[in-house]
């Protein structure tokens, strides 16, 4: 009888422990829900009561003095240059997206500027897992072009990694490297870029482009809106390594980072330069296109425009 009572006592003891633990867990869980709900309510109230909740949140990361929107004096200066209808300019101040278009409807033969979307299409193919950076492509007779670069000197059948071809196309504007990439890409892969960036008429029926439309390419890289952050950074970095400094770059201090692509078609009378000038805390995008067969004139005008833009931004005070 005694053993039976002990057994019943143990059962009741365990039952009481079980009920107590269950009760405490229930209390803790409900407290968690209550306080979580309270925190969410308080957070919501905080948002509602934020007196700046209608302003651009990016202002918290950019100093007020760098949020420049007044470019009218610069616009007036560039308009003077733009009286020459053979010169087209697009400027965009990246922190605020304020911009200036001079002769915005002017269209120009794109020359080597198209090497940027070629590189972007190749990198997208890598991101999609179809290619790898170290995959090799072969030089064929139809790829060789001696106007820009030295790759054409290599024998037919030479194999180069895709990464090296992109580098040569962007830093040395190597035509042979570019043609190898183009031959191995599909038209739909270029169209994907244009569609994504809203550039359904990127190239006109005459095969020409405008300064404003082309600038979207660099904006897309800057915002990493088409390629990944890593790959957008990689292409922009490669284009800081270009050896062509005599156009927009001639109007910049040598310590200012400049990621850009030039296009030269002296036989067609075009000189083009487009890219991002990384002025500390005040980066901007500048594209200049000039129709002329006078190389010295093109270089002088680009340097002049570049200097005007740089000096305005670096010296601007509200």
Helices and strands as residue ranges (DSSP letters): H 2-49, G 57-61, G 64-66, H 72-81, E 87-93, E 98-102, E 107-109, G 111-114, H 115-127, E 136-138, G 141-143, G 151-153, E 159-161, H 162-171, H 175-183, H 187-196, E 208-210, H 211-222, H 229-238, G 248-251, E 258-265, E 270-277, E 284-291, H 295-315
